[in-house]
Amino acid sequence: MSSLVIIAVVAIVCCVIGGNIGSGKGRFDAGAFLGLLLGPVGLLVLLLLPPTIEAAAIRAEAIEAERRKLRGEPDPAPEASAGPPTA
């Protein structure tokens, strides 16, 4: 294979891996872009980026739910929404 094909394959693979890493941190677009543009170096940069506030909150909520499940505690009652009920 020519070296250009190898570079293209590595770039696409890094793009997919970067998108997967970025989606866990709430930064899918940045992950795919860094993986495509910088390759393996972009993946290292992405690993050093902190998660967004929303992604961190979702992760903390999932950890708390798993903790309650392992301890046998009941799930908390869902909070009432402030808006009108939807049918």
C-alpha positions in Angstrom: 0.0 0.0 0.0 1.1 3.5 -0.6 2.0 5.7 2.3 -0.8 8.1 1.5 -3.4 5.3 2.0 -1.8 4.3 5.3 -1.9 7.9 6.5 -5.6 8.2 5.5 -6.5 5.0 7.3 -4.6 6.1 10.5 -6.4 9.5 10.3 -9.8 7.9 10.0 -9.2 5.5 12.8 -7.9 8.3 15.0 -11.0 10.3 14.1 -13.3 7.5 15.2 -11.4 6.8 18.4 -11.3 10.6 19.1 -15.0 10.8 18.6 -15.6 8.0 21.1 -13.3 9.4 23.7 -14.8 12.9 23.2 -18.4 11.7 23.5 -17.7 10.4 27.0 -16.4 13.9 27.9 -19.2 15.8 26.2 -16.8 16.9 23.4 -17.6 14.6 20.4 -16.9 17.3 17.8 -13.6 18.3 19.4 -12.6 14.6 19.7 -13.3 13.8 16.1 -11.6 16.9 14.9 -8.4 16.5 17.0 -8.2 12.8 16.0 -8.5 13.6 12.4 -6.2 16.6 12.4 -3.5 15.6 14.8 -3.8 11.8 14.8 -2.4 10.0 17.8 -1.1 13.3 19.3 -4.7 14.6 19.1 -5.9 11.6 21.1 -3.4 12.4 23.8 -4.5 16.0 23.9 -8.1 14.9 24.1 -7.3 12.6 27.0 -5.9 15.6 28.9 -9.0 17.8 28.3 -11.5 17.9 31.2 -15.1 16.8 30.7 -17.8 19.4 30.2 -19.9 20.3 33.2 -22.9 18.5 31.7 -20.9 15.3 31.1 -19.5 15.4 34.6 -23.0 15.8 36.1 -24.3 12.9 34.1 -21.4 10.7 35.2 -21.8 11.7 38.8 -25.5 10.9 38.6 -24.8 7.5 37.1 -22.2 6.7 39.8 -24.7 7.7 42.6 -27.4 5.5 41.1 -25.0 2.6 40.9 -24.0 3.2 44.6 -27.6 3.2 45.7 -28.3 0.0 43.7 -25.3 -1.8 45.3 -26.4 -0.7 48.8 -30.0 -1.7 48.2 -31.4 1.7 48.7 -34.5 2.7 46.9 -34.4 5.1 44.0 -35.4 8.6 45.0 -38.8 9.9 43.8 -38.5 11.8 40.5 -38.6 15.5 41.0 -41.8 17.3 39.9 -41.3 19.4 36.7 -41.9 23.1 36.9 -43.7 23.2 33.6 -47.2 22.1 32.6 -47.8 18.3 32.3 -47.4 16.9 28.8 -49.9 14.4 27.5 
